[in-house]
Amino acid sequence: MWVWLVAGGLALICLVWWIRMSRRGVRQAAIRKQSWVLEDLGLQSHDSQLNGDLRQLINRLVWSYSREYVDRVKRRMMEIHAIRETEWNNRWFELKRFFLMTALMKQVPMYSREVDQVWHEMLMFTRTYEQFSKRFLGEYLHHEPHDAAGAAAGRTMRGWFDLIYCWLFQPTPYSILTWGPFFRQPVPMEILRDFEGEVSEEVLERYFRWHAGDVVVRRIIYRLAEQIHEGIRFVRSFVEERGRDDEAFIIRLFEQVEDPVRRLMYGVLFYSLYDSPRFDVNRILKWEEISRTRSSKSSAKKTAAANGATSSSTTFFGCFSLGGNDGSNHCGDGGSHCSSGSCGGGCGGGGCSSS
């Protein structure tokens, strides 16, 4: 009798697993059918000086390659990897984001196999790729394959990658799908210790292309490093006063920090410093959702009173979450959790658009 019970239990487990995998495949297929290309690479909203510097860097990137070069790479991708136009656009969009990170950071692990395929095909045009690298960075950009990022060192630096990526860009459902879920790993303690003290040129050179960059790149790097330093000081000050109560910290965070990008950065720093064994920023994201909803309703009322239109607030992740272990999210499938009046970035049939 017990044999049949065990067999039945195993069969049930297999059925549940099959259903979950099927649903995951449906969600991922729905995401891939949509375009997630945003204006200005979907930059996060910062102050006018920083926004202007980041747009200058994007313009330099676009200036560094020819349309003909991109078309040749695109044709190879479609022929060799049998991908459709939309998939190509999404991959190329994410690779451009990656290249922007390489202009700032000393090392950027490649965590996406799909994006890495595009990078690899660019390398097939040896001379053109070298020209592109030198026009954009002033030096040759060496290819570090996706497999290398899967090594222990790559996994260790994943939290650092996530922090910089999400400080620069609004993640989309496709971002989560191709790079993997964000903020599953803490920022390494060694990096936190370096940025807790005075932000010296030695520290900047250790992690960024400080001496290789021009004035614009240096301004961006310094502002980023400054915000990390300020975030660590904010966290340390709170812990000295109130202890390691994360709920009290989140309340303080939303009371004193208006910028949603900084809020998440400070939250990541808090959990990296004091709760790295069970690193999880979902509580901050839930508060962000509550804040977004309240702000959206308030903004909608004010705008409706003025001109009869609806309005929405821009939040860190707009209308989707950081994603589950399978890269699932709340946009792009039949069960979308966002509406046109409640999403910071919007969630239309063509994906989330920038404001």
C-alpha positions as CSV (number, residue, x, y, z in Angstrom):
1,M,0.0,0.0,0.0
2,W,2.7,2.4,1.0
3,V,4.4,1.8,-2.4
4,W,1.3,3.2,-4.2
5,L,1.2,6.2,-1.8
6,V,4.8,7.0,-2.5
7,A,4.3,6.6,-6.2
8,G,1.2,8.8,-6.1
9,G,3.1,11.4,-4.1
10,L,5.9,11.5,-6.6
11,A,3.5,11.7,-9.5
12,L,1.8,14.7,-7.9
13,I,5.1,16.4,-7.3
14,C,6.0,15.9,-11.0
15,L,2.7,17.2,-12.1
16,V,3.0,20.4,-10.0
17,W,6.6,20.9,-11.3
18,W,5.4,20.4,-14.9
19,I,2.6,23.0,-14.4
20,R,5.0,25.5,-12.9
21,M,7.5,25.1,-15.7
22,S,4.7,25.4,-18.3
23,R,3.5,28.7,-16.8
24,R,7.0,30.0,-16.5
25,G,7.5,29.2,-20.2
26,V,4.3,31.1,-21.1
27,R,5.3,34.1,-19.1
28,Q,8.8,34.2,-20.6
29,A,7.4,33.8,-24.1
30,A,5.0,36.7,-23.6
31,I,7.9,38.9,-22.4
32,R,10.0,38.0,-25.5
33,K,7.2,39.0,-27.9
34,Q,7.1,42.5,-26.6
35,S,9.5,45.4,-27.2
36,W,11.1,46.7,-24.0
37,V,13.2,49.4,-25.7
38,L,13.0,52.7,-23.8
39,E,14.1,56.2,-24.8
40,D,17.6,57.3,-23.6
41,L,18.2,53.6,-22.6
42,G,15.6,54.0,-19.9
43,L,17.8,56.1,-17.7
44,Q,16.7,56.6,-14.1
45,S,15.7,60.2,-13.2
46,H,18.4,62.1,-11.4
47,D,19.1,65.9,-11.2
48,S,19.5,67.9,-14.3
49,Q,23.3,67.9,-14.3
50,L,23.7,64.2,-13.9
51,N,20.9,63.5,-16.4
52,G,22.7,65.7,-18.9
53,D,26.0,63.9,-18.4
54,L,24.4,60.5,-18.8
55,R,22.7,61.5,-22.0
56,Q,26.1,62.9,-23.3
57,L,27.6,59.4,-22.6
58,I,24.7,57.8,-24.5
59,N,25.3,60.1,-27.5
60,R,28.9,59.2,-27.5
61,L,28.0,55.5,-27.5
62,V,25.7,56.0,-30.5
63,W,28.3,58.1,-32.3
64,S,30.9,55.3,-31.8
65,Y,29.3,52.7,-34.1
66,S,27.8,53.0,-37.6
67,R,24.3,51.9,-38.7
68,E,25.9,49.6,-41.2
69,Y,27.9,47.8,-38.5
70,V,24.8,47.2,-36.4
71,D,22.9,45.9,-39.4
72,R,25.6,43.4,-40.2
73,V,25.6,42.1,-36.6
74,K,21.8,42.0,-36.6
75,R,21.8,39.9,-39.8
76,R,24.3,37.4,-38.3
77,M,22.2,37.1,-35.1
78,M,19.0,36.4,-37.1
79,E,20.7,33.9,-39.4
80,I,22.8,32.1,-36.8
81,H,20.6,32.3,-33.7
82,A,17.3,32.4,-35.5
83,I,15.8,35.3,-33.4
84,R,13.1,37.7,-34.4
85,E,13.2,41.4,-34.8
86,T,11.8,42.1,-31.4
87,E,14.2,39.8,-29.7
88,W,17.1,41.5,-31.5
89,N,15.9,44.9,-30.4
90,N,15.7,43.9,-26.8
91,R,19.1,42.3,-26.8
92,W,20.8,45.2,-28.5
93,F,19.1,47.6,-26.1
94,E,20.5,45.7,-23.1
95,L,24.0,45.4,-24.7
96,K,24.1,49.2,-25.1
97,R,23.2,49.5,-21.4
98,F,26.1,47.1,-20.7
99,F,28.5,49.2,-22.8
100,L,27.5,52.3,-20.9
101,M,28.4,50.5,-17.7
102,T,31.8,49.6,-19.2
103,A,32.5,53.3,-19.7
104,L,32.2,53.9,-15.9
105,M,33.2,50.6,-14.2
106,K,36.6,49.0,-14.3
107,Q,35.1,45.5,-14.5
108,V,31.6,44.6,-15.6
109,P,30.8,40.8,-15.5
110,M,28.6,39.5,-18.4
111,Y,25.6,37.8,-16.7
112,S,23.4,37.4,-19.8
113,R,24.1,34.6,-22.2
114,E,21.7,36.2,-24.8
115,V,23.3,39.6,-24.6
116,D,26.7,38.0,-24.7
117,Q,25.8,36.4,-28.0
118,V,25.3,39.8,-29.6
119,W,28.6,41.0,-28.2
120,H,30.3,37.9,-29.6
121,E,28.9,38.6,-33.1
122,M,30.2,42.1,-32.9
123,L,33.7,40.7,-32.4
124,M,33.4,38.8,-35.7
125,F,34.0,42.1,-37.4
126,T,37.5,42.6,-35.9
127,R,38.6,45.9,-37.3
128,T,35.2,47.5,-37.0
129,Y,34.8,46.4,-33.4
130,E,38.3,47.8,-32.6
131,Q,37.3,51.1,-34.1
132,F,34.1,51.2,-32.1
133,S,35.9,50.4,-28.8
134,K,38.5,53.1,-29.3
135,R,35.9,55.7,-30.4
136,F,33.8,55.0,-27.3
137,L,36.3,54.2,-24.6
138,G,39.6,55.3,-26.1
139,E,40.9,51.8,-25.8
140,Y,40.1,48.2,-26.8
141,L,37.2,46.6,-24.9
142,H,38.1,43.0,-24.3
143,H,35.4,40.4,-24.4
144,E,34.8,38.5,-21.2
145,P,32.3,35.6,-22.0
146,H,29.1,34.9,-20.1
147,D,30.6,31.7,-18.6
148,A,33.3,33.6,-16.9
149,A,30.7,35.6,-15.0
150,G,29.3,32.4,-13.6
151,A,32.5,31.7,-11.7
152,A,32.8,32.4,-8.0
153,A,34.2,35.9,-8.5
154,G,31.4,36.8,-10.9
155,R,28.7,35.6,-8.4
156,T,30.4,37.6,-5.6
157,M,30.2,40.8,-7.7
158,R,26.6,40.3,-8.7
159,G,25.3,42.6,-5.9
160,W,27.7,45.4,-7.1
161,F,26.5,44.9,-10.7
162,D,22.9,45.1,-9.6
163,L,23.5,48.3,-7.6
164,I,25.1,50.1,-10.5
165,Y,22.8,48.8,-13.2
166,C,19.7,49.9,-11.3
167,W,21.2,53.3,-10.3
168,L,21.6,53.9,-14.0
169,F,18.6,52.2,-15.6
170,Q,15.0,51.3,-15.1
171,P,14.9,47.5,-15.3
172,T,12.3,46.1,-17.6
173,P,10.7,42.6,-17.5
174,Y,13.1,41.7,-20.3
175,S,16.1,43.0,-18.2
176,I,15.0,40.6,-15.4
177,L,14.6,37.8,-17.8
178,T,17.9,38.1,-19.5
179,W,20.2,39.2,-16.6
180,G,18.4,37.2,-14.0
181,P,16.6,38.5,-10.9
182,F,18.2,41.6,-9.3
183,F,19.3,41.9,-5.7
184,R,19.6,38.3,-4.7
185,Q,23.2,38.9,-3.6
186,P,24.5,41.6,-1.2
187,V,27.1,44.1,-2.2
188,P,30.5,42.7,-1.1
189,M,31.6,43.9,2.3
190,E,35.0,44.9,1.0
191,I,33.4,47.4,-1.4
192,L,31.2,48.8,1.4
193,R,34.3,49.3,3.6
194,D,36.1,51.2,0.8
195,F,33.2,53.6,0.3
196,E,32.4,54.1,3.9
197,G,35.6,56.2,4.4
198,E,36.5,59.2,2.4
199,V,36.0,58.7,-1.3
200,S,39.6,59.0,-2.5
201,E,41.0,58.8,-6.0
202,E,42.5,55.4,-4.9
203,V,39.0,54.0,-4.2
204,L,37.6,55.5,-7.4
205,E,40.4,54.0,-9.5
206,R,39.9,50.6,-7.8
207,Y,36.3,50.3,-9.0
208,F,35.9,52.7,-11.9
209,R,37.6,54.0,-15.0
210,W,38.5,57.1,-13.2
211,H,41.8,58.0,-14.9
212,A,40.7,56.7,-18.2
213,G,37.5,58.8,-18.3
214,D,37.0,62.4,-19.4
215,V,35.4,65.2,-17.4
216,V,31.8,63.9,-18.1
217,V,32.7,60.3,-17.1
218,R,34.4,61.5,-14.0
219,R,31.5,63.7,-12.9
220,I,29.1,60.7,-13.3
221,I,31.5,58.4,-11.4
222,Y,32.0,60.9,-8.5
223,R,28.3,61.5,-8.1
224,L,27.7,57.7,-8.0
225,A,30.5,57.2,-5.4
226,E,29.2,60.1,-3.4
227,Q,25.7,58.7,-3.2
228,I,27.0,55.3,-2.1
229,H,29.1,57.0,0.6
230,E,26.1,59.1,1.8
231,G,24.0,55.9,1.8
232,I,26.4,54.1,4.0
233,R,26.5,57.0,6.4
234,F,22.7,57.2,6.5
235,V,22.6,53.5,7.4
236,R,25.3,53.7,10.0
237,S,23.7,56.7,11.6
238,F,20.3,55.0,11.9
239,V,21.8,51.8,13.3
240,E,23.7,53.8,16.0
241,E,20.4,55.5,17.0
242,R,17.8,52.7,16.6
243,G,19.6,49.4,16.1
244,R,19.1,46.9,13.3
245,D,15.3,47.0,13.1
246,D,14.7,46.9,9.4
247,E,11.0,47.9,9.6
248,A,12.0,51.1,11.6
249,F,14.7,51.7,9.0
250,I,12.3,51.5,6.1
251,I,10.0,53.9,7.8
252,R,12.9,56.3,8.3
253,L,13.9,55.8,4.7
254,F,10.5,56.8,3.4
255,E,10.3,59.8,5.8
256,Q,13.7,61.3,4.9
257,V,14.6,60.2,1.4
258,E,12.3,61.4,-1.4
259,D,14.2,59.9,-4.4
260,P,13.1,56.3,-5.0
261,V,16.4,55.4,-6.7
262,R,18.3,56.5,-3.5
263,R,15.7,54.7,-1.3
264,L,16.4,51.4,-2.9
265,M,20.2,52.0,-2.9
266,Y,20.1,52.8,0.8
267,G,18.0,49.8,1.4
268,V,20.4,47.5,-0.4
269,L,23.2,49.0,1.6
270,F,21.4,48.4,4.9
271,Y,20.7,44.7,4.1
272,S,24.2,44.3,2.7
273,L,25.8,45.7,5.9
274,Y,23.6,44.1,8.5
275,D,21.6,41.2,7.1
276,S,23.7,39.7,4.2
277,P,23.1,36.0,5.2
278,R,19.3,36.4,4.3
279,F,19.7,39.3,1.9
280,D,16.2,40.4,0.8
281,V,15.0,43.8,-0.3
282,N,11.4,42.8,-1.0
283,R,10.1,44.7,2.1
284,I,11.5,47.9,0.7
285,L,9.8,47.1,-2.7
286,K,6.5,46.6,-0.9
287,W,6.8,50.0,0.8
288,E,7.7,51.5,-2.6
289,E,4.6,50.0,-4.1
290,I,2.5,51.5,-1.3
291,S,4.2,54.9,-1.7
292,R,3.7,54.8,-5.5
293,T,0.0,54.0,-5.2
294,R,-0.6,56.8,-2.7
295,S,1.5,59.3,-4.8
296,S,-0.3,58.2,-8.0
297,K,-3.7,58.7,-6.4
298,S,-2.8,62.1,-5.0
299,S,-1.2,63.2,-8.3
300,A,-4.2,62.0,-10.3
301,K,-6.6,63.9,-8.1
302,K,-4.6,67.2,-8.5
303,T,-4.2,66.8,-12.3
304,A,-7.8,65.8,-12.8
305,A,-8.9,68.9,-10.9
306,A,-6.7,71.0,-13.2
307,N,-7.4,69.6,-16.6
308,G,-9.4,66.4,-16.3
309,A,-6.4,64.1,-17.1
310,T,-4.9,61.3,-15.0
311,S,-1.3,61.3,-13.8
312,S,1.2,58.9,-12.4
313,S,4.3,59.0,-10.4
314,T,7.6,57.5,-11.5
315,T,9.0,55.0,-9.1
316,F,12.1,52.8,-9.1
317,F,10.6,49.8,-10.8
318,G,7.5,51.3,-12.4
319,C,5.0,48.5,-12.8
320,F,7.0,45.4,-12.2
321,S,8.9,43.6,-9.5
322,L,12.4,42.4,-9.4
323,G,11.3,39.1,-10.6
324,G,11.3,35.6,-9.1
325,N,13.9,33.0,-9.5
326,D,12.6,32.2,-13.0
327,G,12.7,35.9,-14.0
328,S,8.9,36.2,-13.8
329,N,7.3,39.6,-13.2
330,H,4.0,41.4,-13.2
331,C,4.2,42.9,-16.7
332,G,4.1,41.3,-20.1
333,D,1.8,38.3,-19.3
334,G,-1.9,37.9,-19.2
335,G,-2.0,38.5,-15.5
336,S,-0.6,42.0,-15.5
337,H,-0.8,43.7,-12.1
338,C,-0.6,47.2,-13.4
339,S,-3.0,49.6,-14.9
340,S,-2.5,52.7,-17.0
341,G,-3.2,55.0,-14.1
342,S,-1.0,53.3,-11.6
343,C,2.3,52.5,-13.2
344,G,5.2,54.8,-13.0
345,G,6.4,54.0,-16.5
346,G,3.2,52.7,-18.0
347,C,2.5,49.2,-19.1
348,G,1.1,49.1,-22.6
349,G,1.0,46.5,-25.3
350,G,4.4,47.4,-26.4
351,G,6.0,47.3,-22.9
352,C,6.9,49.9,-20.3
353,S,7.6,53.3,-21.8
354,S,9.7,55.9,-20.2
355,S,8.3,59.2,-19.0
